[in-house]
């Protein structure tokens, strides 16, 4: 089945349940088309026209016009007959007029929720009149019914007219709606005249009674006019009457284009006309609605399209100083949107696209950001207290000079700027490395009698027994009030059985702890220096004095992304990149990133060999990066591989070529380069040639940066 429907007439066609991923519907006429349960991921609907077919639109317009006219006409007749039959006393009729004035005024000025209170008040007055009627001949038992019928009938008729006028406007435009409104007023007047004619013709009615009937009829006529006014206020978005708008929208979507329960992930509706389109239960992840027409007249269901301020945002991309607190905006596409000073407190922005958006000074407090794409976005000055980022949150290419870890209050005005020094800013690419958390690790918690030597031996043996798991240290946390408990975190392959690895580790650990001192020494002699290196790390973390290295130490309170986290980049004996949480101690190598938390301690241990540092200078390393970059540019590999590798090389070179080299950033990018090139070497011959030339250069650079910082680079 062809997927190119560009500029086709598809009115009334059914694509129900079809797989149309990537299909082209640009500038097609899809009025009345049925896409229910269809797969439309990445489909192109630019300039398409949705809505009802002409026959459906004509039918609904006539029907709604009839709904607007009929209540007006019948209200005029029934009001006269109700009053005359239930209580013919003209004083009662005039009392009805007085009592109805309050609901009319309240409904017009305050809207429908408040009008219910005024109607209840009117009914209460009617009840008092019933009680009074037992002692007076002025009122009889039909008086209350007369009041109730007139009050409820008038308000209901007004509401019906308002909803109908709104629907007609949505379907056929303002001119037809004006005609329907005028006709309803004429119908109300005609009904009143007919009612009064029959009373005068077949009954005995005095001039005073006729005047009283006319007063009630005028109130009914005013009710019709009020319905037209409310319909107009609904269309201009008056929140006082917002309860009626969804009713009109739902009705006018009947027979329109249906995307109900369809998958519209990454679909593009730029400049499409979407009047009377059904999006209920549709998957709208990263769906692009920029400059879409009549988006306020779709049936949104529970999606983010239900919020008027959000519809305006995705249409214009202008959200400066706007408040979007506590809204469900999961999957919204705000690519290139201007969101400076916008507030997203407790908002769900998971899976949202914020690529190249400007979120300067935005409030992202307690914002959920799982799998949110910030590629190329600007976050300078954003407030990120307790934001919910995950390892799926994309910070690639984020521009951010500084952030605030806390939203200032009167009680606590300090916003906790990062970097702490107001004269410092994050360099390009640094913020993503600074803030990215660590997840999906094998967590080995030691809560009794921690033995650093046993930990080192056990982890080394576990790694040797399970080479396919690719175990490497990801973090060490010191836990407990007495700081005598240790959580060892390790990264594994995605398919590794963490439960089995944990059980196997502690079996080895308990066996090692049971050995005598002589047996442990003998076992240590058989193993390489990495066991002793890890043992030293754990020991130092448990016993190190309170002093700080000259690396950057960051304090962050109550981060939701990885409370108490502590990441170590590399293999056993590797360097620590990131520490998060309170009251932790970190043993840190040469390639430091940050320590996050209150009361943390960091000890620096330089592990770069003296020989390497003596033989190579920073200028030499920068030159090697340039040589590596030129190799990649000249290689005959696919463009995506080139762009990825060159971007990482450039970031690593920039981090190195600083007055104080950012070795941790350079190492992270260098490892990414190595992995990319090695992967390419296994697929094409040109990739193998490139890898053979690049590998020695990468090895030299890794040695200067600190080879122990990365288990992957150590293997090269």
C-alpha positions, -999 to 999 in steps of 0.1 A, spaced: 0 0 0 14 33 -11 20 58 17 21 89 -4 -13 106 -2 -1 142 -7 -28 165 -21 -53 135 -24 -90 138 -18 -95 114 11 -129 126 24 -147 98 42 -119 73 37 -112 47 64 -77 39 75 -88 23 107 -61 1 123 -37 6 94 1 9 97 8 42 80 41 50 97 59 78 79 30 83 54 27 116 36 -7 133 39 6 168 33 -21 192 19 -46 163 16 -83 166 22 -90 143 51 -124 156 62 -144 127 76 -115 103 74 -112 76 100 -77 70 115 -89 52 146 -62 29 160 -39 37 131 -2 38 134 9 72 121 43 76 137 63 103 119 35 109 94 33 143 76 0 162 78 13 196 69 -14 218 54 -40 190 56 -77 199 60 -96 179 86 -131 182 99 -165 170 86 -176 164 51 -200 191 38 -231 169 41 -224 162 78 -216 199 85 -249 210 69 -269 184 88 -254 194 122 -258 231 114 -295 227 107 -300 205 137 -282 229 161 -301 259 147 -333 240 153 -322 233 189 -316 270 194 -349 281 179 -372 254 194 -366 261 231 -371 298 225 -404 293 208 -417 267 233 -405 288 263 -428 317 252 -459 294 249 -453 273 280 -445 303 302 -479 318 295 -498 286 300 -479 275 331 -485 308 349 -522 309 339 -530 273 347 -510 269 379 -518 303 394 -537 329 373 -532 357 399 -513 385 382 -494 394 414 -478 360 414 -467 365 378 -451 398 388 -434 381 417 -420 355 393 -404 383 373 -388 398 404 -375 364 416 -361 356 381 -341 388 380 -314 374 404 -306 343 384 -304 363 352 -280 388 366 -258 362 384 -256 340 353 -246 368 331 -220 383 353 -206 353 373 -212 323 350 -229 290 355 -215 276 387 -226 308 405 -260 307 387 -268 274 404 -266 291 437 -290 319 426 -314 293 412 -313 275 446 -321 308 462 -350 314 440 -363 279 447 -359 287 484 -381 318 480 -406 296 463 -407 272 492 -413 301 516 -442 311 494 -457 276 497 -456 279 535 -471 314 532 -498 301 509 -513 280 537 -521 312 555 -529 334 525 -554 333 497 -530 352 474 -509 320 467 -522 285 460 -505 251 458 -495 257 421 -475 288 430 -443 269 437 -446 248 406 -451 280 386 -419 295 400 -399 263 395 -411 258 359 -403 293 349 -369 295 367 -356 262 355 -372 265 321 -357 299 314 -322 290 325 -322 257 307 -335 274 275 -308 300 278 -281 273 282 -295 253 253 -294 284 231 -259 292 242 -246 257 234 -264 256 201 -251 291 190 -215 280 200 -219 248 179 -233 266 149 -204 291 150 -178 263 152 -195 244 122 -206 272 99 -191 304 111 -202 336 128 -227 347 100 -248 316 102 -247 318 140 -259 354 140 -288 343 118 -297 314 142 -295 338 172 -318 363 156 -342 336 146 -343 322 182 -352 357 195 -380 360 169 -392 325 178 -393 334 215 -414 365 207 -436 345 184 -442 318 211 -452 345 236 -476 361 211 -492 328 203 -496 319 239 -512 353 248 -535 351 217 -549 318 229 -554 330 264 -572 361 252 -592 342 226 -604 313 247 -601 326 283 -613 355 304 -582 378 309 -582 413 322 -559 440 310 -539 438 343 -535 401 340 -525 405 304 -498 430 314 -485 406 341 -483 378 315 -465 401 292 -439 409 319 -431 372 323 -429 368 286 -404 396 284 -382 378 309 -383 347 287 -373 369 257 -344 383 277 -334 347 285 -331 340 247 -310 371 243 -289 360 273 -283 327 256 -269 344 225 -247 366 247 -234 335 266 -227 318 233 -205 347 222 -187 348 255 -179 310 252 -164 316 218 -140 343 231 -128 320 259 -146 335 289 -138 311 318 -172 319 335 -189 298 308 -162 272 301 -184 243 312 -205 246 280 -177 248 255 -167 211 258 -203 201 252 -204 221 220 -170 208 209 -179 172 215 -212 175 195 -196 193 166 -168 167 163 -194 140 153 -186 128 118 -153 147 117 -118 134 112 -110 108 138 -75 101 153 -90 83 183 -65 60 199 -40 66 170 -3 67 174 8 102 162 43 101 177 65 126 158 37 134 134 38 169 118 5 190 116 22 223 108 -4 247 92 -30 220 91 -67 229 96 -81 207 124 -116 219 131 -139 192 145 -111 166 148 -112 138 174 -79 133 193 -93 113 222 -68 87 236 -44 95 207 -7 92 214 6 128 209 43 123 218 64 150 202 36 157 178 42 191 161 12 215 160 31 247 151 8 273 133 -20 248 131 -54 264 124 -85 260 146 -67 239 172 -91 252 198 -120 234 180 -107 199 183 -119 172 207 -88 169 229 -98 142 253 -74 142 283 -43 153 263 -24 185 268 -46 200 240 -73 205 266 -55 235 281 -61 268 263 -28 283 274 -9 252 262 -27 253 228 -15 289 224 20 279 234 24 251 208 9 272 181 31 302 186 61 289 205 59 319 228 57 310 265 77 338 281 66 345 317 37 321 314 26 297 342 22 260 334 24 246 369 11 212 377 -1 204 342 3 170 324 24 180 294 39 146 288 52 142 252 46 179 242 67 192 214 81 227 222 110 226 198 126 261 195 100 276 219 108 307 239 102 298 275 123 323 294 110 329 329 82 303 324 71 283 354 68 245 352 66 237 389 54 201 395 47 198 357 51 165 339 73 171 309 85 135 305 92 125 268 88 162 258 108 177 230 125 209 241 152 209 215 168 243 209 143 259 233 152 289 255 145 280 291 166 308 306 155 314 342 126 289 338 113 273 370 118 235 367 111 228 404 99 192 409 94 189 372 92 154 358 117 151 330 121 113 322 133 109 286 129 147 280 150 159 251 170 191 259 193 189 229 207 223 221 184 240 247 194 270 268 191 265 306 211 294 319 196 306 352 170 279 354 158 267 389 162 230 391 153 221 427 142 185 430 137 181 393 131 145 382 158 137 355 167 102 346 194 85 326 171 88 296 170 126 299 191 141 270 214 170 277 234 168 246 246 202 234 228 221 262 239 257 267 241 266 303 264 290 321 249 285 356 218 271 374 201 275 407 196 245 428 168 260 449 138 283 443 144 312 467 118 320 493 114 347 520 125 322 546 154 309 525 165 334 499 197 317 489 191 301 455 224 280 456 240 290 424 262 265 406 290 270 401 293 285 435 317 312 424 296 339 408 326 347 385 326 312 371 304 296 344 300 262 329 320 257 297 303 243 266 292 207 273 300 208 310 265 211 324 254 178 310 284 161 326 278 179 358 242 171 363 237 137 345 228 110 371 238 74 373 211 47 371 206 10 364 235 -3 385 243 -34 404 240 -23 440 261 -42 466 252 -30 501 275 -39 530 259 -32 563 279 -53 588 316 -54 595 328 -38 563 361 -54 551 376 -32 523 401 -60 514 373 -86 511 353 -61 489 382 -56 466 390 -94 462 353 -103 458 345 -78 431 377 -88 412 367 -124 413 331 -117 403 343 -97 373 367 -126 363 339 -152 366 314 -131 346 333 -115 318 301 -111 297 286 -89 324 313 -63 317 314 -52 354 330 -19 362 328 3 392 301 30 390 300 43 426 310 39 463 287 54 489 294 56 527 261 51 544 247 51 580 249 76 609 282 62 619 295 61 584 304 24 587 283 10 559 292 8 522 272 7 490 293 -4 460 277 3 427 287 -13 394 276 -9 358 268 -40 338 255 -49 304 217 -43 300 210 -81 299 230 -90 330 211 -108 357 217 -85 387 200 -108 412 224 -136 403 254 -114 403 245 -100 437 241 -134 452 273 -147 437 292 -116 450 281 -119 486 289 -156 485 325 -148 475 326 -119 500 315 -140 530 340 -167 520 369 -142 518 359 -126 552 361 -161 567 398 -166 556 427 -161 579 451 -132 576 477 -155 560 452 -169 535 441 -134 525 477 -123 520 484 -153 498 453 -146 478 463 -110 474 497 -120 461 481 -138 433 460 -109 421 471 -77 403 474 -42 418 438 -34 410 426 -52 441 448 -32 463 438 0 445 401 -7 452 409 -17 488 426 17 493 396 35 478 372 19 503 397 24 532 403 60 525 366 66 520 359 51 555 388 67 573 399 98 554 403 131 574 382 161 566 401 179 539 392 189 503 411 186 471 415 215 447 389 200 424 354 214 421 332 203 450 295 210 445 269 208 473 234 200 462 205 194 485 176 169 480 183 160 444 156 136 432 176 122 404 201 101 424 199 107 462 231 98 479 247 89 446 284 85 441 298 76 407 332 62 398 342 64 362 362 33 353 373 -1 365 386 -12 399 407 16 412 392 41 388 387 78 393 355 92 409 335 115 386 304 125 406 293 123 442 257 131 452 239 130 486 245 140 522 273 130 546 293 110 520 330 105 516 346 102 482 380 90 473 388 109 441 414 103 414 429 128 390 398 131 368 374 148 391 339 161 382 318 170 412 308 161 447 271 167 454 257 168 489 261 183 523 291 174 545 309 154 519 347 147 520 370 143 490 405 130 489 425 133 457 448 106 445 467 113 413 471 81 393 487 94 362 521 79 357 551 103 361 566 89 329 536 98 308 532 133 323 569 140 318 569 130 282 538 148 270 526 183 275 491 197 272 500 212 239 511 177 227 477 163 237 458 191 219 479 183 188 470 146 191 433 155 193 437 176 161 455 147 144 427 123 155 400 147 143 417 149 108 419 111 106 381 109 112 373 136 87 394 119 60 380 84 67 354 68 43 329 59 70 292 69 72 284 106 80 266 99 113 297 82 127 319 110 115 297 137 131 294 118 164 331 112 167 341 147 156 317 163 181 331 142 209 367 149 199 360 186 197 345 186 232 375 166 246 400 190 230 382 220 244 381 205 279 419 197 276 429 231 262 420 250 293 443 267 318 432 240 342 424 210 320 390 194 326 404 158 324 372 141 335 352 157 306 380 149 281 381 113 293 344 108 290 344 122 254 375 102 245 359 70 257 329 78 235 352 84 205 369 51 211 337 31 214 323 47 183 353 40 162 357 4 175 321 -3 167 326 10 132 357 -11 127 335 -42 130 312 -33 102 333 -18 73 369 -21 61 373 17 62 363 16 98 389 -10 106 416 10 89 405 41 108 405 22 141 440 9 136 454 44 130 433 60 158 439 35 185 476 44 193 466 81 194 437 74 218 460 53 240 486 81 243 459 106 252 443 83 277 476 78 294 481 115 298 446 120 310 448 91 335 442 57 320 429 43 353 399 66 349 382 43 324 380 5 323 372 7 286 403 27 277 425 5 299 417 -24 277 431 -6 246 
